[in-house]
């Protein structure tokens, strides 16, 4: 049986930003916070990735959750917008977090984020750090500058396609993705860092094959996008996930998904 190795755990769908590309800006879900991680079967996974449709650093118990997973022998990772790094820097550095990714897709308006991340990199010794960039129609120059910033801090870069289905905009083309990757890799050469480009689309997709998404209210789904669009499992079950994978090619959202 296929067993996803990664649990994407949304500790909250609350956020201190309102990014135009995020599905949260059009969400009808109640805003809430995960109350008890001991109700989550963390031990069934190789890694728990703390992210979802909110900013994880807003959760006061986030690093209690991180250390709980670590004590179970599970790898831990975190995706953050970086705005609260300065407030929770000590907690991050003293936690058992294995890796952290900073989501940045624009330069303008993110001056404080760059400052926070730069300070994190100056103080950090053990946590693997990445910059996570969403490819847009018009952020090619931003991508080059963000990669330069990542290189100065010694961080690798992960590029993602935009999940455009909720925005009413044209999807990113293969040509745009290739151009963004070429630009990022060319800049990265000067710093000796890696750039991870989006994988080719496949069905079943690589995300659903490797991950299960769990919302703050313990509702499970094949991925964070389907979860936000109301597709939930009856329970967090590997058997139910396997059934979904077999039927994925017939799912309308999955057929149109760029991932």
C-alpha positions as CSV (number, residue, x, y, z in Angstrom):
1,X,0.0,0.0,0.0
2,X,1.2,3.6,-0.8
3,X,1.8,5.4,2.5
4,X,2.4,9.1,2.3
5,X,5.6,10.0,4.3
6,X,4.7,13.6,5.0
7,X,1.9,15.1,7.1
8,X,1.2,18.7,6.2
9,X,-0.3,20.0,9.4
10,X,-2.1,23.3,9.5
11,X,-1.8,24.6,13.0
12,X,-4.0,27.6,12.2
13,X,-5.6,29.2,9.2
14,X,-5.2,32.7,10.8
15,X,-2.8,35.0,9.1
16,X,-1.3,38.5,9.5
17,X,-1.2,39.0,5.8
18,X,-3.7,39.0,2.9
19,X,-1.6,38.0,-0.1
20,X,-3.4,38.2,-3.5
21,X,-2.3,34.8,-4.6
22,X,-3.5,32.9,-1.5
23,X,-6.7,30.9,-1.5
24,X,-7.2,32.1,2.1
25,X,-8.3,35.5,0.7
26,X,-11.4,33.8,-0.7
27,X,-11.9,31.3,2.1
28,X,-15.2,30.7,3.8
29,X,-13.7,28.6,6.5
30,X,-13.9,29.4,10.2
31,X,-10.6,30.7,11.6
32,X,-9.2,28.5,14.3
33,X,-6.1,27.0,16.0
34,X,-5.0,23.4,16.5
35,X,-5.6,22.6,20.2
36,X,-4.1,19.3,20.9
37,X,-1.3,17.7,18.7
38,X,-1.6,14.4,20.7
39,X,-4.8,13.8,18.7
40,X,-2.8,13.8,15.5
41,X,-1.1,10.5,14.5
42,X,2.2,12.2,14.0
43,X,4.1,8.9,14.6
44,X,2.7,7.4,11.4
45,X,4.7,9.8,9.2
46,X,8.4,10.4,8.5
47,X,8.0,14.1,8.5
48,X,5.4,16.7,9.8
49,X,5.4,19.9,7.8
50,X,3.8,22.8,9.7
51,X,2.0,24.8,7.2
52,X,-1.4,25.5,5.7
53,X,-3.7,28.4,4.9
54,X,-2.3,30.6,7.7
55,X,0.9,31.8,9.4
56,X,2.2,29.1,11.7
57,X,4.2,31.5,13.8
58,X,0.9,33.0,15.1
59,X,0.2,29.8,17.1
60,X,1.6,30.2,20.6
61,X,2.2,26.5,21.0
62,X,3.9,25.9,17.7
63,X,7.3,24.9,19.1
64,X,5.7,22.7,21.7
65,X,4.2,20.8,18.7
66,X,7.6,20.8,16.9
67,X,9.4,19.4,19.9
68,X,6.6,16.8,20.4
69,X,7.0,15.5,16.9
70,X,10.8,15.5,17.3
71,X,10.5,13.4,20.5
72,X,8.5,10.8,18.5
73,X,11.4,10.6,16.0
74,X,9.7,12.5,13.3
75,X,11.4,15.2,11.1
76,X,9.9,18.7,11.4
77,X,9.7,21.5,8.9
78,X,8.0,24.9,8.8
79,X,6.8,27.3,6.1
80,X,6.4,30.9,7.1
81,X,6.0,34.3,5.6
82,X,8.8,35.6,7.8
83,X,7.1,38.6,9.2
84,X,7.2,37.3,12.8
85,X,10.7,35.9,12.8
86,X,12.1,38.7,14.9
87,X,9.4,38.1,17.6
88,X,9.9,34.3,17.8
89,X,13.6,34.0,16.7
90,X,14.8,32.6,20.0
91,X,12.1,30.0,20.1
92,X,12.9,28.9,16.6
93,X,16.6,28.6,17.2
94,X,16.1,26.7,20.5
95,X,13.6,24.3,19.0
96,X,14.1,20.9,17.4
97,X,13.0,22.2,14.0
98,X,14.9,20.5,11.2
99,X,14.1,22.9,8.3
100,X,12.4,26.1,7.6
101,X,11.2,27.8,4.3
102,X,10.5,31.4,3.8
103,X,7.7,32.2,1.4
104,X,8.6,35.3,-0.7
105,X,7.3,36.1,-4.1
106,X,7.7,39.9,-4.2
107,X,10.5,42.2,-3.2
108,X,8.5,45.4,-2.7
109,X,6.8,45.5,0.6
110,X,8.9,42.7,2.1
111,X,11.8,44.9,3.4
112,X,11.1,43.7,7.0
113,X,11.0,40.1,5.9
114,X,14.4,40.4,4.2
115,X,15.8,42.0,7.4
116,X,14.3,39.2,9.6
117,X,15.6,36.4,7.4
118,X,19.0,38.0,7.1
119,X,19.2,38.1,10.9
120,X,18.0,34.5,11.2
121,X,20.7,33.3,8.8
122,X,23.3,35.2,10.8
123,X,22.3,33.5,14.0
124,X,21.3,30.0,12.7
125,X,23.7,27.1,12.8
126,X,21.7,23.9,12.6
127,X,18.3,24.5,10.8
128,X,18.3,23.9,7.1
129,X,16.7,27.0,5.4
130,X,15.1,27.6,2.0
131,X,13.4,30.4,0.2
132,X,10.1,29.3,-1.4
133,X,9.1,31.4,-4.5
134,X,5.8,31.2,-6.4
135,X,6.2,31.9,-10.1
136,X,3.9,34.6,-11.4
137,X,3.3,36.1,-14.8
138,X,5.2,39.3,-13.8
139,X,7.7,38.5,-11.1
140,X,10.7,37.4,-13.1
141,X,12.8,40.4,-12.0
142,X,11.7,39.7,-8.4
143,X,12.8,36.1,-8.7
144,X,16.3,37.1,-9.7
145,X,16.6,39.5,-6.8
146,X,15.2,37.0,-4.3
147,X,17.6,34.3,-5.5
148,X,20.5,36.8,-5.0
149,X,19.3,37.4,-1.5
150,X,19.0,33.7,-0.8
151,X,22.5,33.2,-2.2
152,X,24.0,35.8,0.1
153,X,22.4,33.9,3.0
154,X,23.5,30.5,1.7
155,X,20.0,29.2,1.2
156,X,18.7,27.0,-1.6
157,X,15.6,28.1,-3.5
158,X,12.4,26.2,-4.3
159,X,10.2,27.5,-7.2
160,X,6.5,26.7,-7.4
161,X,3.8,27.2,-9.9
162,X,0.8,29.3,-9.0
163,X,-2.4,27.3,-8.2
164,X,-4.4,29.6,-10.4
165,X,-7.8,27.8,-10.3
166,X,-9.3,30.0,-7.6
167,X,-8.0,33.3,-9.0
168,X,-9.7,33.5,-12.4
169,X,-6.4,34.2,-14.1
170,X,-4.6,32.4,-16.9
171,X,-2.3,29.6,-15.8
172,X,1.5,30.0,-15.9
173,X,2.8,28.6,-19.1
174,X,5.6,26.0,-19.5
175,X,7.6,28.7,-21.2
176,X,7.2,31.1,-18.3
177,X,8.2,28.3,-15.8
178,X,11.3,27.4,-17.9
179,X,12.3,31.1,-18.1
180,X,11.9,31.6,-14.4
181,X,14.0,28.5,-13.7
182,X,16.7,29.5,-16.1
183,X,17.0,32.9,-14.6
184,X,17.1,31.5,-11.1
185,X,19.7,28.9,-11.9
186,X,21.9,31.5,-13.7
187,X,21.9,33.7,-10.6
188,X,22.4,30.8,-8.3
189,X,25.6,29.8,-10.0
190,X,27.3,32.9,-8.5
191,X,26.5,31.7,-5.0
192,X,26.8,27.9,-5.3
193,X,23.2,27.3,-4.1
194,X,20.6,24.9,-5.6
195,X,17.4,25.8,-7.3
196,X,14.6,23.3,-7.3
197,X,12.2,23.8,-10.2
198,X,8.6,22.6,-10.3
199,X,8.4,18.9,-11.3
200,X,6.5,17.9,-14.4
201,X,2.7,17.6,-13.8
202,X,1.7,14.0,-13.3
203,X,-1.4,12.0,-12.2
204,X,-1.3,10.8,-9.5
205,X,0.6,14.0,-8.6
206,X,3.8,13.9,-6.6
207,X,2.2,15.9,-3.8
208,X,-0.7,13.5,-3.2
209,X,1.6,10.5,-3.5
210,X,3.9,11.8,-0.7
211,X,1.6,13.9,1.5
212,X,-1.7,14.1,3.4
213,X,-3.0,17.5,4.5
214,X,-4.7,17.9,7.9
215,X,-6.5,21.1,8.8
216,X,-6.4,22.8,12.2
217,X,-9.8,21.2,12.9
218,X,-8.5,17.7,12.1
219,X,-10.2,17.4,8.8
220,X,-8.0,15.5,6.3
221,X,-7.7,15.9,2.6
222,X,-5.3,14.7,-0.3
223,X,-3.7,18.2,-0.5
224,X,-4.1,21.7,0.9
225,X,-5.8,23.0,-2.3
226,X,-8.6,20.3,-2.3
227,X,-9.0,20.8,1.5
228,X,-9.7,24.5,1.0
229,X,-12.2,23.7,-1.8
230,X,-14.2,21.4,0.5
231,X,-12.9,17.9,-0.4
232,X,-12.4,16.1,2.9
233,X,-11.8,12.5,3.9
234,X,-14.1,10.9,6.5
235,X,-11.0,10.1,8.5
236,X,-7.2,10.4,8.3
237,X,-6.9,7.0,6.6
238,X,-4.2,5.6,4.3
239,X,-6.8,3.3,2.8
240,X,-9.1,6.3,1.9
241,X,-6.1,8.1,0.5
242,X,-5.2,5.1,-1.7
243,X,-8.8,5.1,-3.1
244,X,-8.5,8.8,-3.9
245,X,-5.2,8.2,-5.7
246,X,-6.8,5.5,-7.9
247,X,-9.6,7.9,-8.9
248,X,-7.5,11.1,-9.1
249,X,-7.5,11.2,-12.9
250,X,-11.3,11.6,-12.9
251,X,-11.3,14.5,-10.4
252,X,-11.9,17.8,-12.2
253,X,-9.7,19.9,-9.9
254,X,-6.8,17.5,-10.2
255,X,-7.1,17.3,-14.0
256,X,-6.7,21.1,-14.2
257,X,-4.1,21.4,-11.4
258,X,-0.6,22.7,-12.6
259,X,1.2,20.6,-9.9
